[in-house]
Amino acid sequence: MRFLLLCLLAVASPLAAGPIETDTDARIVVFGDVHGAFDEMTALLRDVGVIDAKNNWSGGDTHLVSLGDLVDRGAGSREVVELLMKLEGQAAEAGGMVHVILGNHEVMVMTGDLRYVSRPEFAAFAADETAAEREALFQGWLAEQPTVEEAAARAAFEDKFPPGFIGLQKAYASDGALGSWLKTLPLAIRVNDRLYIHAGASAAIAETPLEQINEDNRADLLQYLALVAKLRDAGLLARHVDFWNRRAHLNGKAEAVLADDPKARPAWFEDFLALIELEDAFLFTPDSPIWYRGSAYCHPYAESFNTERILKRTGTRQLVIGHTPDPRGAISRLEGQVLRLDTGMLNSVYRGVATALIIEGEQSWLHYLGGDTRAKPLVFARSISRELWKQSDEELEALLRNGEIIGVQDIGTGVTKPKRLTLRGGEVQGDAVFKYEDTDPDLEDRGRFQRRFNDSDRYHYDPAAYRLDRMIDLQMVPVSVIRSVDGREGSVGAWIPDAINERDRAEMEVPFQSHCAKDEQYRLRFVFDVLIYNEDRNLTNIMWTKKDFMLRFIDHSLAFRSLERRPKQYRKIELHLSDLTARKLEALNEATLKDELSEWLHPKQIEAILGRRDLILKEARRTDP
């Protein structure tokens, strides 16, 4: 009766093997990316009481959730998939349930992207192909290698297409022993108050109903698989042509047809065009639920906006993801809104450990195989100084304030002629920018704030921006301190290493290659610049770190006006504000702002920060549905 009630509470998707939404008071066990680590996975599932010594279900009414990426790299991929297929039926008979969501590696293998399939994985399917099939594969491939002698070609063929290559493709085809099950799996599910997605939730799906996320993406997958099968059956697409070469292969055949008859339009042309279109489908893009890495990597304040939207829309409180391995352990992000559960189970590749999330009622904990069985997620303090300079804020401040100046050079840009310093403190060395323009000395101590002060250009505002950045834990402004250089006082700010400004990036046509969308990062700039009333944000002080194109802020000497409105360039910009970011802004108060900023700012300027904070909270778009 209880299991029947749970089934009535589950919302099934027409094409799915199981429900996409489930409510249960049973225990829930969740594990991340297996990648063929059969022994590690089964040891973990035995440890948490889900399977017995013979790998049969022993979990009773437990709900077992797999976050996908069962295959690729590890030798036991076939065993992993077959075991979960078996457990799905056994769990249902016992009153439990197995939920498996698709990962990018399942989709890759199904669609013919076999870059990460290991030779042992292929070998597991060697008995499922015939000698005749392999010979036909060889001859088809050889026909496209006219300059290769057959003796050498045999060795190259065996290396490129090891035994099991055909058997694996047949098994993962849409009508194959494994593919026919995998193609029914969802890409996103809800179990109680948690949302499970393999890679993460981008802005593209933040407001999309859960059922539509699953149906739209799976429909594209099924159509792609159907077209490949149709073209293959027609003799137009050989098995040796993988996902990445199909377009060129079929285009070559189309050119040959048109060379003979420019007016020819065989029926398969339509299938070819449809295949090309599907290769660009959302499922295969970096923003899809199986590929997105923003939930794992991007700035919490930018990422939380989209995360909160999908959590609120699905009635959940946490997004649990895999996809991005970290052998240190499971990681909590966005103040618990996201849990990263890929801990590198395939130790031979990722040097990690098998991990399960256990949920019982309101309690949850992590079970590490061979280690802590009641652990909590890791939470890492964000620090731009640690990330870019391998020092704490305090250590970097000391270097900037007290380090020996061993080099000075003109930067060559800027009307106030800032200088680049090279500093040394013990064994540590680093570069900094020295700014000394101050149009209104001692402004912070004036009794009355005059209107003209809103045109001031002061080096004091750089350390003020740094301190305010840390007060709201934005971590996007480099450390800046006050010191004298050659008898002249100014601000000394840490030089961002290996960075490029937006003007130079655009002029040099440097591709913007990042897991984190530019527009999403710009939203943080809009909020911060309104908060500090920055009138001088331009393409030369929008800085990107080259390795990952993450946004950093410099040059704030024309900020901190006493006006309680938006700067002109932001008056028509829509501000976006997550609840997480709003809480940071709400925590600002006059007493703490004075403690931190009165060394550089007039009381009127501090008062205006709070006025603009209130304006942001009032005007920004929030994350409620």
Secondary structure by P-SEA (a helix, b strand, c coil): caaaaaaaacccccccccccbbbbccbbbbbcccccaaaaaaaaaaaacccccccccccccbbbbbcccccccccaaaaaaaaaaaaaaaaaaacbbbbbbbcaaaaaaaacccccccaaaaaaacccccaaaaaaaaaaaaaacccccaaaaaaaaaaacccaaaaaaaaaccccccaaaaaacccccccccbbbbccccccccccccaaaaaaaaaaaaaaaaaaaaaaaaacccccccccccaaaaaaaaaaaaaaacccccccaaaaaaaaaaaaacccccccccccccccccccaaaaaaaaaaaaaaacccbbbbccccccccbbbcccccccccccccccccccbbbbbbbbcccbbbbbcccccccccbbbbbbbcccccccccaaaaaaaaacccccccccccccccbbbbbbbbcccccbbbbbbbbbccccccccccccccccccccaaaaaaaaaaaaaaccccccbbbbbbcccbbbbbbbcccccccaaaaaaacccccccccaaaaaaaaaaaaaaaccccccccccccccccbbbbbcccccccccccccccccccbbbbbcaaaaaaaaaccaaaaaacccccccaaaaaaaaaaaaaaaaccccccc
